[in-house]
Amino acid sequence: MSEVAALPGPTVGAMLIGGIVGASLYGLTCSQGFMYYNRGQKDSFLMRTYVLVLWLVDSTNVLLMGHLLYDSFITHYGDPTIFDKPLWSLVTLVLFTSIVSFMVRGLYIKGIWHLSHEHPIITGALSILSVFDFVCGILLSFKGYRTKAGEISTLKVYLYLEFVSAILADASVAGTLVYLLRGTKTGNPRHASVSSAYTIHPTDPRARRTDSFGGRLMLFAVNTGLLTAADAAVALITYAAMPNNFVFLTPFMVLSHFYTNALFASLNSRTLGKPGDRVLSVNLSTVSPQRFPGSSTGTGPHGAQQLNIPIQSVVQTRVDESGSDNEDLKSAYSMAKAL
């Protein structure tokens, strides 16, 4: 009997927890997916199809988790030898998770391409890391399909490669986004390293609106890259500390749902309002009424009444008053708009 089968408690418990958390996150994914299509985004047909394919792949992951749990807890209940080799559904889950991460990361690298003003070195390096992680996932899946009973230990090197490559790719994407988005903040001297466009003076009231929006995009960048990188790091640490059970599956089984939720949240954030928007309030009680033929301004109870209706309207203010758009603001907004 293999070492994994000798410890069924941590093994099956980890898979159960991962399946429950993953299903919960998938519900959030569906909610954000419906929100994306119902808000009438003006995306191209290709982009909307891309999002649909991503959702379908993530949905397949849920089905694979269901098969994994059913086969482990129902079909082979009480049979510890089921863990002598990885189930085909678990191996396929690894493959589909690699596909999801590659697709999501690709869209964010596309955003970085625009944000960095089409910097070839930055986007090229990130693309190489993303492709390397995708290849590691394929190699791990291929090796898993060929693994026989009692040979799970042969997957150790491939697992380490998969976790490390995912951490490097996600952390690099998040770090690059944070750096570039901080560079768009007004008055930041590092801005010159990514753009030759002018900056707004920090004391300008319009600068606060730019910085606030840049901060929101930075939050999306951290949630997108660092959250998935942290999840992969937890999987790596648990596997290194407990290689003889499947505790590392708890963080790994929810990884694809973190990717899709972060991306869908970024896509839906584009409808929250563009930077530079402000609210204009008009109180009709301060507006003199127009006289119409036959109207009277009498002093009776009806004549003394005032119409008091507050009206709010969103007015777009242009940051650049010289006639051209502010490149800093456009670069920051393109991160969410281009996805």
CORLIN-V593996 format. One record per pair of residues at least 4 apart in sequence whose C-alpha atoms are under 7 Angstrom apart, sorted by the first residue. I is the first residue (numbers start at 1). J is the second residue. If there is no record, write none. Layout:
I_J / I_J
This chain:
1_5 / 1_81 / 2_6 / 2_84 / 2_150 / 3_7 / 3_244 / 4_83 / 4_84 / 4_244 / 4_245 / 5_80 / 5_81 / 5_83 / 5_84 / 7_11 / 7_245 / 8_12 / 8_80 / 9_13 / 10_14 / 10_245 / 10_246 / 10_247 / 11_15 / 11_245 / 11_246 / 11_247 / 12_16 / 13_17 / 14_18 / 14_246 / 14_247 / 14_249 / 14_250 / 15_19 / 15_249 / 15_250 / 16_20 / 16_69 / 17_21 / 17_250 / 18_22 / 18_249 / 18_250 / 18_251 / 18_253 / 18_254 / 19_23 / 19_65 / 19_253 / 20_24 / 21_25 / 21_254 / 22_26 / 22_253 / 22_254 / 22_257 / 23_27 / 23_62 / 24_28 / 25_29 / 25_257 / 26_30 / 26_257 / 27_31 / 28_32 / 29_33 / 29_260 / 29_261 / 30_34 / 31_35 / 32_36 / 32_264 / 32_265 / 33_37 / 33_264 / 34_38 / 35_39 / 36_41 / 36_268 / 37_41 / 43_47 / 43_48 / 44_48 / 45_49 / 46_50 / 47_51 / 48_52 / 49_53 / 50_54 / 51_55 / 52_56 / 53_57 / 54_58 / 54_100 / 55_59 / 56_60 / 57_61 / 57_96 / 57_100 / 58_62 / 58_100 / 58_256 / 58_257 / 59_63 / 60_64 / 61_65 / 61_93 / 61_96 / 62_66 / 63_67 / 64_68 / 64_89 / 64_93 / 65_69 / 66_70 / 67_71 / 67_89 / 68_72 / 68_89 / 68_90 / 69_73 / 70_74 / 70_75 / 71_75 / 71_76 / 72_76 / 72_77 / 73_77 / 76_82 / 84_149 / 84_150 / 85_147 / 85_148 / 85_149 / 85_150 / 85_151 / 85_152 / 86_90 / 86_91 / 86_144 / 87_91 / 88_92 / 88_145 / 89_93 / 90_94 / 91_95 / 91_141 / 91_144 / 91_145 / 92_96 / 92_141 / 93_97 / 94_98 / 94_137 / 94_141 / 95_99 / 95_137 / 95_138 / 95_141 / 96_100 / 97_101 / 97_256 / 98_102 / 98_134 / 98_137 / 99_103 / 100_104 / 100_256 / 101_105 / 101_256 / 101_259 / 102_106 / 102_130 / 102_134 / 103_107 / 104_108 / 104_259 / 104_263 / 105_109 / 106_110 / 107_111 / 107_339 / 108_112 / 109_113 / 109_123 / 110_114 / 111_115 / 111_334 / 111_335 / 111_338 / 111_339 / 112_116 / 112_123 / 112_177 / 112_335 / 113_117 / 113_118 / 113_119 / 113_123 / 114_118 / 114_331 / 114_334 / 115_180 / 115_331 / 115_332 / 115_334 / 115_335 / 116_180 / 116_194 / 119_123 / 120_124 / 121_125 / 122_126 / 123_127 / 124_128 / 125_129 / 126_130 / 126_169 / 126_172 / 126_173 / 127_131 / 128_132 / 129_133 / 129_169 / 130_134 / 130_169 / 131_135 / 132_136 / 132_165 / 133_137 / 133_162 / 133_165 / 133_166 / 134_138 / 135_139 / 136_140 / 136_161 / 136_162 / 137_141 / 137_162 / 138_142 / 139_143 / 140_144 / 140_158 / 140_159 / 141_145 / 142_146 / 143_147 / 147_151 / 147_152 / 155_159 / 156_160 / 157_161 / 158_162 / 159_163 / 160_164 / 160_236 / 161_165 / 162_166 / 163_167 / 163_232 / 163_233 / 163_236 / 164_168 / 165_169 / 166_170 / 166_229 / 166_232 / 167_171 / 167_229 / 167_232 / 167_233 / 168_172 / 169_173 / 170_174 / 170_225 / 170_226 / 170_228 / 170_229 / 171_175 / 171_225 / 171_226 / 171_229 / 172_176 / 173_177 / 173_225 / 174_178 / 174_221 / 174_222 / 174_224 / 174_225 / 174_226 / 175_179 / 176_180 / 177_181 / 177_221 / 178_182 / 178_218 / 178_221 / 179_183 / 180_184 / 181_185 / 181_214 / 181_218 / 181_332 / 183_188 / 183_190 / 183_191 / 184_191 / 184_328 / 184_332 / 185_210 / 185_211 / 185_214 / 186_199 / 186_200 / 186_201 / 186_202 / 186_207 / 186_211 / 187_199 / 187_200 / 187_201 / 187_202 / 191_195 / 192_196 / 197_327 / 197_328 / 200_204 / 200_207 / 201_207 / 202_207 / 206_210 / 206_319 / 207_211 / 208_212 / 209_213 / 209_275 / 209_276 / 210_214 / 210_275 / 210_276 / 210_329 / 211_215 / 212_216 / 213_217 / 213_275 / 214_218 / 214_332 / 215_219 / 216_220 / 217_221 / 218_222 / 219_223 / 220_224 / 220_266 / 221_225 / 222_226 / 222_227 / 223_227 / 223_262 / 224_228 / 224_259 / 224_262 / 224_263 / 225_229 / 226_230 / 227_231 / 228_232 / 228_255 / 228_258 / 228_259 / 229_233 / 230_234 / 231_235 / 231_251 / 231_255 / 232_236 / 232_252 / 233_237 / 234_238 / 234_251 / 235_239 / 235_248 / 235_251 / 235_252 / 236_240 / 237_241 / 238_242 / 238_247 / 238_248 / 239_243 / 239_248 / 248_252 / 249_253 / 251_255 / 254_258 / 255_259 / 256_260 / 257_261 / 258_262 / 259_263 / 260_264 / 261_265 / 262_266 / 263_267 / 264_268 / 265_269 / 266_336 / 267_336 / 267_339 / 270_336 / 270_337 / 273_277 / 276_316 / 276_317 / 276_318 / 276_319 / 277_314 / 277_315 / 277_316 / 277_317 / 278_314 / 278_315 / 278_316 / 279_312 / 279_313 / 279_314 / 279_315 / 280_312 / 280_313 / 280_314 / 280_315 / 281_310 / 281_311 / 281_312 / 281_313 / 282_310 / 282_311 / 282_312 / 283_308 / 283_309 / 283_310 / 283_311 / 284_307 / 284_308 / 284_309 / 284_310 / 285_306 / 285_307 / 285_308 / 291_295 / 297_303 / 298_303 / 299_303 / 299_304 / 300_304 / 301_305 / 319_325 / 319_326 / 320_324 / 320_325 / 320_326 / 326_330 / 327_331 / 328_332 / 329_333 / 330_334 / 331_335 / 333_337 / 334_338 / 335_339
